[in-house]
C-alpha cells in the first residue's frame, strides 16, 4: 500500500515539474547571487556571545548557506560575537522528494536548536530560511500544515526565550494577512499556504516573512502575473532590514526584565 505521505509527495512533484523549469542550471546549482564565504554545517560546540544564526538554504542550492548568505553575514556583522551554522539537509525538490526534504530539514533544525539551548540555556538564536528553507523554518516553529496529509507539531514554546528571530524569505508555505508578513505583498498566499497559524503564536513577535509581488512561490496568485527573478533578490534587497530587526531583538533580549 502506498503511504499518504508518498501520495502527497507525488502530487507535489507533478506541480513542481510544471513550475520550476529555468530556475535551476543544468548542473543543479542555483543561478545568480553574490558569492559569500560559506558557513560550517557542523553543530556549534560553544556558546556565541552574540547570536547563533542557523541558516537553511533553498531548493537544490549546493553550498551550505546558498543564496541567502548575505542576510546571515549582515546579521553576524550587526551583532558582535555572532556565529553562523548552515543546516545540513537534502534541499531537494524533484520527483516527490520536496516534502520529505522539508521534513528532514525540520527534524535536523529542531535538533540543532534543542542541542544548542541545552548547551547554552541563555543563548539567543536567529533562524534564517530562504525558499524551501523558509518552509523548513516555518514548519519548525509553527508545525507543518500545508497539506492535510502532512502534519507535524510546532516547536515547544519553551524555546521562545531563545529564538529571538525567525526570518523567512520567499516562503512557499506563506499564509496571507499574518502579522509577521512583510515585503511588497502581505495579503496573498504562497504555493502551499499554512493552514494552521495559531500555533505560531509563541514565536510571532520574532517572526518576519518577506515576500514581494510576483514571486510565484510566496505570491502564487499575483494579479499581475509572476516573475521568477523576484524570488532571487531578497538577499540583497532585505539584508539590512533583516539585520536591523535581529539587532533590535538582540538588544531587547539583553535588557533586564521589567526595564
Residue frames as qw, qx, qy, qz and C-alpha x, y, z in Angstrom:
[[0.000, 0.887, 0.462, 0.000, 0.00, 0.00, 0.00],
 [0.389, 0.465, -0.026, 0.795, 1.27, 3.46, -0.90],
 [0.309, -0.461, -0.514, 0.654, 1.54, 5.73, 2.14],
 [0.104, 0.920, 0.374, -0.050, -0.33, 9.03, 2.34],
 [0.269, -0.787, 0.244, 0.498, 2.97, 10.89, 2.56],
 [0.438, -0.067, 0.690, 0.572, 4.12, 9.20, -0.64],
 [0.269, 0.691, 0.631, 0.227, 0.90, 10.28, -2.37],
 [0.094, -0.948, -0.123, 0.278, 1.38, 13.85, -1.14],
 [0.388, -0.548, 0.463, 0.579, 4.92, 13.85, -2.44],
 [0.416, 0.235, 0.732, 0.486, 3.86, 12.58, -5.85],
 [0.149, 0.868, 0.472, 0.041, 1.20, 15.27, -6.12],
 [0.213, -0.877, 0.120, 0.414, 3.74, 17.92, -5.27],
 [0.483, -0.247, 0.606, 0.581, 6.21, 16.56, -7.80],
 [0.378, 0.565, 0.648, 0.342, 3.63, 16.96, -10.55],
 [0.003, -0.972, -0.214, 0.098, 3.13, 20.61, -9.63],
 [0.382, -0.733, 0.334, 0.453, 6.83, 21.38, -9.34],
 [0.588, 0.077, 0.630, 0.501, 7.63, 19.71, -12.65],
 [0.293, 0.763, 0.464, 0.341, 5.45, 22.35, -14.34],
 [0.191, -0.973, -0.128, 0.039, 6.54, 25.28, -12.20],
 [0.595, -0.664, 0.231, 0.389, 10.30, 25.07, -11.87],
 [0.769, 0.339, 0.264, 0.473, 11.88, 24.93, -15.36],
 [0.353, 0.759, 0.019, 0.547, 14.55, 27.55, -15.92],
 [0.405, -0.872, 0.139, -0.237, 15.27, 28.37, -12.29],
 [0.732, -0.494, 0.443, 0.155, 17.98, 25.77, -11.86],
 [0.284, 0.686, -0.583, -0.329, 21.02, 25.37, -14.08],
 [0.854, 0.202, -0.434, -0.205, 21.83, 22.05, -15.69],
 [0.466, 0.259, -0.745, 0.402, 24.37, 21.16, -13.04],
 [0.530, -0.551, -0.641, 0.068, 21.74, 21.65, -10.33],
 [0.359, -0.251, -0.315, 0.842, 23.17, 24.88, -8.94],
 [0.097, 0.863, 0.443, -0.221, 21.04, 27.96, -8.39],
 [0.487, 0.503, 0.180, 0.691, 21.83, 30.78, -10.79],
 [0.031, -0.791, -0.054, -0.609, 22.78, 34.27, -9.66],
 [0.660, -0.745, -0.090, -0.019, 23.52, 35.80, -6.29],
 [0.143, 0.828, -0.493, 0.225, 26.81, 37.14, -4.95],
 [0.794, 0.039, -0.558, 0.240, 29.42, 34.75, -3.65],
 [0.399, -0.753, 0.295, -0.432, 29.90, 34.84, 0.12],
 [0.167, 0.366, -0.879, 0.255, 32.27, 32.79, 2.26],
 [0.688, -0.285, -0.566, -0.354, 30.33, 29.74, 3.39],
 [0.492, -0.545, 0.430, -0.525, 29.45, 28.59, 6.90],
 [0.037, 0.219, -0.970, 0.097, 30.12, 25.24, 8.59],
 [0.697, -0.227, -0.424, -0.532, 27.43, 22.57, 8.77],
 [0.521, -0.072, -0.762, 0.378, 28.87, 21.02, 11.91],
 [0.435, -0.788, -0.417, -0.128, 26.82, 21.78, 15.05],
 [0.023, -0.820, 0.306, -0.483, 28.12, 24.53, 17.36],
 [0.753, -0.119, -0.554, 0.335, 30.46, 23.36, 20.12],
 [0.304, -0.201, -0.400, 0.841, 30.47, 26.59, 22.13],
 [0.049, 0.803, 0.551, -0.224, 28.09, 29.40, 23.03],
 [0.343, 0.543, 0.208, 0.737, 28.02, 32.55, 20.92],
 [0.197, -0.301, -0.373, 0.855, 28.45, 35.80, 22.83],
 [0.312, 0.173, -0.158, -0.921, 26.06, 37.29, 20.30],
 [0.796, 0.210, 0.167, -0.543, 23.50, 35.39, 18.23],
 [0.402, -0.114, 0.874, 0.249, 23.77, 31.83, 16.96],
 [0.536, 0.451, -0.158, -0.696, 22.46, 32.02, 13.40],
 [0.540, 0.063, 0.832, 0.108, 21.07, 28.86, 11.79],
 [0.337, 0.477, -0.327, -0.743, 20.73, 29.20, 8.01],
 [0.635, 0.226, 0.737, -0.040, 18.52, 26.98, 5.84],
 [0.036, -0.300, 0.544, 0.783, 19.24, 27.21, 2.10],
 [0.661, 0.357, 0.025, -0.660, 16.78, 26.96, -0.78],
 [0.921, 0.193, 0.324, -0.102, 15.97, 24.03, -3.04],
 [0.879, 0.378, 0.072, 0.283, 18.90, 22.40, -4.86],
 [0.078, 0.931, -0.314, 0.166, 21.40, 25.02, -3.72],
 [0.862, 0.168, -0.409, 0.249, 24.77, 23.25, -3.49],
 [0.262, 0.439, -0.496, 0.702, 26.51, 25.46, -0.95],
 [0.278, -0.263, -0.788, 0.483, 25.91, 25.41, 2.79],
 [0.080, 0.460, 0.383, -0.797, 24.16, 28.79, 3.04],
 [0.366, 0.559, 0.676, 0.312, 23.05, 29.27, -0.54],
 [0.189, 0.632, 0.301, 0.688, 21.65, 32.49, -1.95],
 [0.398, -0.855, -0.242, -0.227, 20.57, 33.89, 1.42],
 [0.744, -0.116, -0.258, 0.606, 24.15, 34.08, 2.74],
 [0.200, 0.425, -0.065, 0.880, 24.34, 37.90, 2.57],
 [0.536, -0.652, -0.169, -0.509, 21.46, 38.13, 5.05],
 [0.869, -0.397, -0.232, 0.183, 23.20, 35.82, 7.52],
 [0.632, 0.085, -0.147, 0.756, 26.50, 37.65, 7.26],
 [0.061, -0.592, -0.057, -0.802, 24.78, 41.01, 7.69],
 [0.710, -0.629, -0.179, -0.259, 23.20, 39.75, 10.92],
 [0.850, -0.191, -0.194, 0.451, 26.54, 38.40, 12.10],
 [0.416, 0.307, -0.067, 0.853, 28.18, 41.76, 11.45],
 [0.283, -0.656, -0.147, -0.684, 25.37, 43.68, 13.18],
 [0.755, -0.610, 0.061, -0.232, 25.61, 41.71, 16.43],
 [0.193, 0.665, -0.698, 0.183, 29.22, 41.24, 17.62],
 [0.301, -0.295, 0.858, -0.293, 30.12, 37.76, 18.77],
 [0.817, 0.249, 0.219, -0.471, 27.62, 36.05, 16.48],
 [0.228, -0.300, 0.874, 0.306, 28.25, 32.81, 14.61],
 [0.697, 0.304, -0.200, -0.618, 26.65, 31.13, 11.61],
 [0.382, -0.116, 0.916, 0.046, 25.85, 27.45, 11.15],
 [0.514, 0.204, -0.451, -0.701, 24.29, 26.15, 7.94],
 [0.787, -0.038, 0.474, -0.393, 21.73, 23.35, 8.16],
 [0.021, 0.277, -0.900, -0.336, 22.79, 20.08, 6.55],
 [0.608, 0.316, 0.610, -0.398, 19.62, 18.81, 4.86],
 [0.593, 0.251, 0.672, 0.366, 18.66, 17.49, 1.39],
 [0.156, 0.590, -0.058, -0.790, 17.06, 20.68, -0.08],
 [0.189, 0.071, 0.853, 0.481, 15.57, 18.52, -2.84],
 [0.434, 0.346, 0.143, -0.819, 12.63, 19.47, -5.00],
 [0.453, 0.273, -0.650, -0.545, 12.38, 16.78, -7.66],
 [0.579, 0.004, -0.787, -0.214, 10.38, 13.58, -8.01],
 [0.702, -0.533, -0.406, -0.242, 8.20, 13.54, -4.92],
 [0.673, -0.064, -0.458, 0.577, 11.04, 14.49, -2.59],
 [0.020, 0.593, -0.071, 0.802, 10.16, 18.04, -1.59],
 [0.619, -0.620, -0.001, -0.482, 8.03, 17.39, 1.48],
 [0.928, -0.221, -0.183, 0.236, 10.34, 14.62, 2.63],
 [0.532, 0.340, -0.184, 0.753, 13.21, 17.07, 2.29],
 [0.252, -0.643, 0.062, -0.720, 11.32, 19.69, 4.31],
 [0.845, -0.485, -0.123, -0.190, 10.52, 17.11, 6.98],
 [0.844, -0.013, -0.206, 0.495, 14.18, 16.09, 7.21],
 [0.259, 0.502, -0.134, 0.814, 15.16, 19.74, 7.46],
 [0.513, -0.654, -0.021, -0.555, 12.68, 20.38, 10.26],
 [0.920, -0.347, -0.167, 0.078, 13.94, 17.38, 12.23],
 [0.725, 0.122, -0.167, 0.657, 17.58, 18.41, 11.90],
 [0.039, 0.584, -0.070, 0.808, 16.91, 22.07, 12.63],
 [0.685, -0.625, -0.110, -0.358, 14.92, 21.11, 15.73],
 [0.895, -0.227, -0.179, 0.339, 17.86, 19.05, 16.96],
 [0.468, 0.367, -0.132, 0.793, 20.27, 21.94, 16.37],
 [0.278, -0.655, 0.001, -0.703, 18.03, 24.29, 18.36],
 [0.826, -0.521, -0.125, -0.174, 17.46, 21.86, 21.22],
 [0.856, -0.056, -0.176, 0.483, 21.10, 20.86, 21.48],
 [0.307, 0.481, -0.121, 0.812, 22.27, 24.46, 21.39],
 [0.445, -0.658, 0.010, -0.608, 19.85, 25.54, 24.11],
 [0.910, -0.370, -0.176, 0.069, 20.85, 22.54, 26.21],
 [0.717, 0.092, -0.144, 0.676, 24.48, 23.63, 25.90],
 [0.158, 0.113, -0.089, 0.977, 23.69, 27.36, 26.20],
 [0.056, -0.594, -0.779, 0.194, 20.46, 27.84, 28.21],
 [0.012, 0.783, 0.208, -0.586, 20.62, 31.62, 27.86],
 [0.328, -0.120, 0.574, 0.740, 21.81, 31.55, 24.25],
 [0.442, 0.614, 0.180, -0.629, 19.99, 33.55, 21.59],
 [0.484, 0.104, 0.778, 0.387, 19.14, 32.14, 18.18],
 [0.418, 0.543, -0.097, -0.722, 18.18, 33.58, 14.80],
 [0.628, 0.218, 0.731, 0.155, 16.67, 31.28, 12.17],
 [0.241, 0.599, -0.286, -0.708, 17.12, 32.34, 8.53],
 [0.572, 0.174, 0.790, 0.135, 15.41, 30.42, 5.74],
 [0.259, 0.455, -0.341, -0.781, 15.09, 31.02, 2.01],
 [0.592, 0.173, -0.571, -0.541, 12.55, 29.36, -0.31],
 [0.795, -0.185, -0.573, -0.077, 12.37, 25.70, 0.77],
 [0.429, 0.047, -0.583, 0.688, 14.50, 26.75, 3.74],
 [0.285, -0.204, 0.167, -0.922, 11.82, 29.28, 4.70],
 [0.775, -0.197, -0.395, -0.451, 9.28, 26.45, 4.59],
 [0.681, -0.040, -0.643, 0.348, 11.52, 24.46, 6.95],
 [0.118, 0.123, -0.441, 0.881, 11.80, 27.37, 9.39],
 [0.515, -0.204, -0.055, -0.831, 8.03, 27.90, 9.35],
 [0.819, -0.162, -0.502, -0.226, 7.25, 24.23, 9.88],
 [0.494, 0.054, -0.657, 0.567, 9.67, 24.13, 12.79],
 [0.026, -0.033, 0.435, -0.899, 8.13, 26.97, 14.79],
 [0.547, 0.041, 0.032, -0.836, 4.51, 26.60, 13.65],
 [0.602, 0.085, 0.783, -0.133, 4.18, 22.92, 12.77],
 [0.010, -0.062, 0.736, 0.674, 3.54, 21.57, 9.26],
 [0.394, 0.470, 0.662, -0.430, 0.00, 22.15, 7.97],
 [0.206, 0.412, -0.414, -0.785, 0.29, 22.98, 4.27],
 [0.509, 0.036, -0.731, -0.453, -1.23, 19.63, 3.26],
 [0.776, -0.357, 0.070, -0.516, -3.97, 17.66, 5.10],
 [0.979, -0.002, -0.201, 0.045, -1.86, 14.51, 4.82],
 [0.659, 0.250, -0.324, 0.631, 1.35, 16.08, 6.05],
 [0.378, -0.851, -0.039, -0.362, 1.24, 17.48, 9.59],
 [0.634, 0.048, -0.533, 0.559, 3.71, 17.96, 12.44],
 [0.431, -0.791, -0.372, 0.226, 3.72, 19.58, 15.86],
 [0.179, 0.905, -0.140, 0.359, 5.13, 23.08, 16.40],
 [0.486, 0.283, -0.568, 0.601, 8.29, 23.66, 18.39],
 [0.478, -0.579, -0.581, 0.315, 7.76, 23.69, 22.15],
 [0.016, -0.933, -0.132, -0.336, 7.03, 27.29, 23.29],
 [0.692, -0.644, 0.018, 0.324, 9.77, 26.95, 25.91],
 [0.660, 0.025, 0.258, 0.705, 12.29, 27.92, 23.22],
 [0.201, 0.859, 0.309, 0.356, 10.73, 31.32, 22.55],
 [0.397, -0.892, 0.095, 0.195, 13.06, 32.87, 25.12],
 [0.610, -0.333, 0.493, 0.524, 15.98, 31.70, 22.99],
 [0.426, 0.395, 0.585, 0.565, 14.71, 32.23, 19.45],
 [0.045, -0.609, -0.188, 0.769, 14.78, 36.00, 19.04],
 [0.373, 0.538, -0.285, -0.700, 14.30, 35.97, 15.26],
 [0.592, 0.186, 0.776, 0.113, 12.69, 33.63, 12.76],
 [0.217, 0.621, -0.229, -0.718, 13.19, 35.04, 9.27],
 [0.637, 0.296, 0.698, 0.140, 11.66, 33.69, 6.07],
 [0.133, 0.553, -0.335, -0.752, 12.24, 34.83, 2.51],
 [0.492, 0.259, -0.597, -0.578, 10.10, 33.67, -0.42],
 [0.323, -0.092, 0.877, -0.342, 8.23, 31.11, 1.70],
 [0.321, -0.099, -0.768, -0.545, 6.05, 28.67, -0.31],
 [0.326, -0.440, -0.825, 0.141, 4.03, 27.95, 2.86],
 [0.031, -0.021, -0.212, 0.977, 3.23, 31.63, 3.49],
 [0.023, -0.638, -0.769, 0.028, -0.29, 32.47, 4.63],
 [0.085, 0.598, 0.226, 0.764, -1.93, 35.78, 3.79],
 [0.343, -0.732, -0.093, -0.582, -2.60, 38.53, 6.33],
 [0.780, -0.382, -0.368, 0.332, -0.36, 37.34, 9.15],
 [0.264, -0.958, 0.003, 0.112, 1.11, 39.94, 11.49],
 [0.587, -0.510, 0.432, 0.457, 4.65, 38.87, 10.61],
 [0.652, 0.498, 0.440, 0.365, 4.18, 39.27, 6.84],
 [0.094, -0.790, 0.137, 0.590, 6.37, 41.98, 5.31],
 [0.391, 0.021, 0.669, 0.632, 7.58, 42.88, 1.83],
 [0.197, 0.103, -0.271, -0.937, 5.57, 44.35, -1.03],
 [0.633, -0.218, -0.496, -0.553, 2.73, 41.84, -0.67],
 [0.130, -0.207, 0.787, -0.566, 1.19, 40.69, 2.61],
 [0.611, 0.142, 0.375, -0.683, -2.35, 39.67, 1.68],
 [0.818, 0.319, -0.318, -0.357, -1.90, 36.71, -0.67],
 [0.887, -0.306, 0.343, -0.042, -0.97, 33.08, -0.14],
 [0.069, -0.572, 0.759, 0.303, 2.08, 31.13, -1.19],
 [0.485, 0.202, -0.752, -0.398, 2.13, 27.90, -3.21],
 [0.580, -0.257, -0.771, 0.048, 1.36, 25.71, -0.20],
 [0.225, -0.612, 0.173, -0.739, -0.23, 28.05, 2.38],
 [0.139, 0.045, -0.850, 0.506, -0.04, 27.06, 6.01],
 [0.428, -0.497, -0.610, -0.446, -3.49, 26.03, 7.24],
 [0.622, -0.683, -0.359, 0.134, -2.83, 26.38, 10.97],
 [0.350, 0.604, -0.199, 0.687, -1.21, 29.64, 12.02],
 [0.565, -0.756, -0.001, -0.331, -2.36, 29.86, 15.63],
 [0.907, -0.300, -0.049, 0.290, 0.49, 27.54, 16.77],
 [0.543, 0.477, -0.090, 0.686, 2.94, 30.22, 15.54],
 [0.321, -0.886, -0.198, -0.270, 1.74, 32.42, 18.41],
 [0.708, -0.634, 0.022, 0.310, 4.58, 31.91, 20.92],
 [0.607, -0.147, 0.317, 0.714, 7.09, 32.93, 18.24],
 [0.349, 0.791, 0.450, 0.224, 5.05, 35.52, 16.34],
 [0.127, -0.974, 0.051, 0.183, 6.88, 38.57, 17.70],
 [0.463, -0.529, 0.564, 0.434, 10.16, 37.09, 16.50],
 [0.609, 0.311, 0.669, 0.291, 8.84, 36.21, 13.04],
 [0.252, 0.674, -0.162, -0.675, 9.24, 38.12, 9.80],
 [0.648, 0.245, 0.682, 0.234, 8.25, 36.70, 6.41],
 [0.083, 0.576, -0.269, -0.767, 9.37, 38.67, 3.37],
 [0.523, 0.373, 0.722, 0.258, 7.55, 38.25, 0.07],
 [0.061, 0.420, -0.202, -0.883, 7.50, 40.54, -2.94],
 [0.673, 0.503, 0.228, -0.492, 4.77, 40.84, -5.52],
 [0.705, 0.555, -0.348, -0.274, 5.05, 38.43, -8.47],
 [0.048, -0.422, 0.898, -0.113, 7.14, 35.85, -6.59],
 [0.706, -0.046, -0.501, -0.499, 5.27, 32.75, -7.68],
 [0.517, -0.037, -0.812, 0.267, 6.38, 30.76, -4.65],
 [0.143, -0.310, -0.636, 0.692, 5.03, 33.10, -1.97],
 [0.336, 0.437, 0.119, -0.826, 2.62, 35.16, -4.13],
 [0.388, 0.128, 0.878, 0.251, 1.07, 32.40, -6.20],
 [0.255, 0.693, 0.659, 0.145, -1.98, 34.35, -7.40],
 [0.182, -0.431, 0.049, 0.882, -0.42, 37.72, -8.13],
 [0.486, 0.711, 0.432, -0.268, -2.97, 39.61, -10.26],
 [0.285, 0.854, -0.298, -0.317, -0.18, 40.99, -12.44],
 [0.880, 0.357, -0.309, 0.050, 1.39, 37.61, -13.14],
 [0.780, -0.560, 0.175, 0.220, 4.64, 36.17, -11.81],
 [0.424, 0.810, -0.384, 0.129, 8.30, 36.90, -12.45],
 [0.933, -0.154, -0.238, 0.222, 10.86, 34.25, -11.49],
 [0.458, 0.452, -0.296, 0.705, 13.54, 36.90, -10.97],
 [0.408, -0.697, 0.083, -0.584, 11.69, 38.34, -7.96],
 [0.921, -0.376, -0.097, -0.043, 12.35, 35.17, -5.96],
 [0.834, 0.140, -0.155, 0.510, 16.11, 35.64, -6.37],
 [0.248, 0.634, -0.092, 0.727, 16.56, 39.16, -4.96],
 [0.597, -0.757, -0.220, -0.148, 15.66, 39.02, -1.26],
 [0.809, -0.274, -0.140, 0.501, 19.24, 38.53, -0.11],
 [0.375, 0.178, 0.037, 0.909, 20.25, 41.98, -1.33],
 [0.202, -0.599, -0.319, -0.706, 17.00, 43.92, -1.04],
 [0.633, -0.668, -0.161, -0.357, 16.25, 42.99, 2.57],
 [0.744, 0.018, -0.482, 0.462, 19.57, 42.11, 4.16],
 [0.124, 0.301, -0.337, 0.883, 19.81, 45.43, 6.00],
 [0.598, -0.387, -0.063, -0.699, 16.21, 45.30, 7.22],
 [0.893, -0.192, -0.407, -0.024, 16.75, 41.76, 8.46],
 [0.580, 0.123, -0.462, 0.660, 19.97, 42.68, 10.26],
 [0.145, -0.379, 0.199, -0.892, 18.35, 45.72, 11.87],
 [0.762, -0.364, -0.214, -0.491, 15.44, 43.61, 13.10],
 [0.861, -0.131, -0.432, 0.232, 17.70, 40.98, 14.63],
 [0.357, 0.272, -0.383, 0.807, 19.90, 43.64, 16.22],
 [0.397, -0.414, 0.097, -0.814, 16.87, 45.24, 17.89],
 [0.882, -0.275, -0.296, -0.242, 15.63, 41.84, 19.02],
 [0.732, 0.075, -0.461, 0.495, 19.07, 41.08, 20.43],
 [0.093, 0.348, -0.319, 0.877, 19.30, 44.38, 22.28],
 [0.629, -0.399, -0.055, -0.665, 15.83, 43.88, 23.72],
 [0.903, -0.163, -0.396, -0.013, 16.75, 40.37, 24.87],
 [0.578, 0.161, -0.463, 0.653, 19.69, 41.78, 26.85],
 [0.228, -0.512, 0.153, -0.814, 17.59, 44.18, 28.92],
 [0.025, 0.019, 0.866, -0.499, 16.67, 43.12, 32.47],
 [0.158, -0.531, -0.800, -0.229, 13.05, 42.03, 32.83],
 [0.211, -0.815, -0.484, 0.239, 10.80, 44.96, 33.64],
 [0.333, -0.432, 0.109, 0.831, 13.22, 47.59, 32.34]]
